Amino acid sequence: MRKYIRHPTDIPIEFDVEGAIAGSRECLQDVSFGGLSFTSKIRIQPGSKIIITIRFVEPPFESMAMVKWCRKYGGHYEIGMAFCDHEDAYRARMVEQICHIEHYKREALLKEGRRLSGEQAAKEWIKRFASTFPQFVIKD
């Protein structure tokens, strides 16, 4: 069984590479139990420390992470990173669920013409998908 689920790829993520002049805004790909992956126009050296920010949620999620891998894929790079803190890994899972619910809300409007409140979307999403959402267990 996979330890992550495919994340809606329209969720923006911002990152700043430690020691770099400027950050970048890209798209989130996957969230796993200890990190996440995203696409980037620039190559980031594995071992680099980065600060990631997801403003899609309120308050914005921000975390320090370390780049574990960087792979060239077509005209961009796929970057895999690990959170430096267990609490951030847990908070990222909560952000992931919120992103899925918001994505579900948008899909209901686009595909079915239904305008859902955040609470309605959350209730429907939980009923339909929570049982298949991978469990998150922190092991010390």
C-alpha positions as CSV (number, residue, x, y, z in Angstrom):
1,M,0.0,0.0,0.0
2,R,1.2,3.5,-0.8
3,K,2.3,5.7,2.1
4,Y,0.9,8.8,0.4
5,I,-2.0,9.7,-1.8
6,R,-1.8,11.8,-4.9
7,H,-2.4,15.4,-4.0
8,P,-4.4,17.9,-6.0
9,T,-1.7,19.5,-8.2
10,D,-3.3,22.9,-8.3
11,I,-2.3,23.7,-4.7
12,P,0.4,26.4,-4.8
13,I,3.5,26.1,-2.6
14,E,6.2,28.7,-2.0
15,F,9.7,27.9,-1.1
16,D,12.9,29.8,-0.2
17,V,16.2,28.0,-0.4
18,E,18.4,28.9,2.5
19,G,21.1,31.3,1.4
20,A,19.4,32.0,-1.9
21,I,18.3,35.5,-3.0
22,A,14.7,34.9,-3.9
23,G,12.0,32.2,-3.5
24,S,9.7,30.6,-6.0
25,R,6.1,29.6,-6.3
26,E,5.3,26.2,-7.6
27,C,2.7,23.4,-7.3
28,L,2.5,20.7,-4.7
29,Q,2.5,17.1,-5.9
30,D,2.4,14.6,-3.0
31,V,2.4,14.7,0.8
32,S,3.9,11.7,2.5
33,F,4.2,10.7,6.1
34,G,7.5,12.7,6.6
35,G,7.6,15.2,3.7
36,L,6.3,16.3,0.4
37,S,7.2,16.7,-3.2
38,F,6.6,19.6,-5.6
39,T,7.6,20.7,-9.1
40,S,10.1,23.4,-9.6
41,K,11.6,25.3,-12.5
42,I,14.9,25.4,-10.8
43,R,17.2,22.6,-9.6
44,I,17.7,22.4,-5.9
45,Q,20.7,20.5,-4.5
46,P,19.8,17.6,-2.2
47,G,20.8,18.5,1.3
48,S,19.7,22.1,0.9
49,K,17.5,23.5,3.6
50,I,14.4,25.2,2.4
51,I,11.4,27.0,4.0
52,I,8.1,26.0,2.5
53,T,4.9,28.0,2.7
54,I,1.4,26.9,1.8
55,R,-0.9,30.0,1.8
56,F,-3.9,28.1,0.6
57,V,-4.9,27.5,4.2
58,E,-5.5,30.0,7.1
59,P,-3.2,30.5,8.9
60,P,-0.6,29.8,6.2
61,F,1.5,26.6,6.8
62,E,5.2,27.2,7.0
63,S,8.0,24.7,7.8
64,M,11.7,24.2,7.5
65,A,12.6,21.1,5.4
66,M,15.6,19.4,3.8
67,V,15.7,18.5,0.1
68,K,16.2,14.7,-0.1
69,W,16.1,14.3,-3.9
70,C,15.8,16.3,-7.1
71,R,14.9,14.7,-10.5
72,K,14.7,16.3,-13.9
73,Y,11.4,15.6,-15.5
74,G,10.6,17.2,-18.9
75,G,11.0,20.9,-18.6
76,H,11.0,21.1,-14.8
77,Y,12.3,19.3,-11.7
78,E,10.5,17.2,-9.1
79,I,11.8,18.0,-5.6
80,G,11.3,15.7,-2.6
81,M,11.8,17.1,0.8
82,A,11.6,15.9,4.4
83,F,10.3,17.9,7.3
84,C,12.8,18.7,10.0
85,D,10.3,18.4,12.8
86,H,7.6,15.7,13.6
87,E,5.1,18.4,14.5
88,D,5.4,20.0,11.1
89,A,4.9,16.6,9.5
90,Y,1.7,16.1,11.4
91,R,0.5,19.7,10.6
92,A,1.3,19.1,6.9
93,R,-1.2,16.1,7.0
94,M,-3.9,18.4,8.4
95,V,-3.1,20.9,5.6
96,E,-3.3,18.1,3.1
97,Q,-6.8,17.2,4.3
98,I,-7.9,20.9,4.1
99,C,-6.5,21.1,0.5
100,H,-8.4,18.0,-0.5
101,I,-11.6,19.4,0.9
102,E,-11.1,22.8,-0.8
103,H,-10.3,20.9,-4.1
104,Y,-13.5,18.8,-3.6
105,K,-15.5,22.0,-3.0
106,R,-14.2,23.5,-6.3
107,E,-14.8,20.3,-8.2
108,A,-18.4,20.2,-6.9
109,L,-19.0,23.7,-8.3
110,L,-17.2,23.1,-11.7
111,K,-18.6,19.6,-12.4
112,E,-22.0,19.6,-10.7
113,G,-22.8,23.3,-10.3
114,R,-23.1,22.8,-6.5
115,R,-21.9,25.7,-4.2
116,L,-20.8,24.1,-1.0
117,S,-19.8,25.9,2.2
118,G,-16.5,24.8,3.7
119,E,-18.4,22.8,6.4
120,Q,-20.6,21.1,3.8
121,A,-17.6,20.2,1.7
122,A,-15.8,18.9,4.7
123,K,-18.7,16.7,5.8
124,E,-19.1,15.2,2.3
125,W,-15.4,14.7,1.8
126,I,-15.0,13.0,5.2
127,K,-18.0,10.7,4.5
128,R,-16.6,9.8,1.0
129,F,-12.9,9.7,1.5
130,A,-11.7,9.8,5.1
131,S,-11.7,6.0,5.4
132,T,-9.2,5.7,2.5
133,F,-7.0,8.6,3.7
134,P,-3.7,7.0,4.9
135,Q,-3.2,7.1,8.6
136,F,-0.4,9.1,10.1
137,V,1.6,7.6,12.9
138,I,4.5,9.3,14.5
139,K,7.2,6.9,15.8
140,D,9.8,8.2,18.1
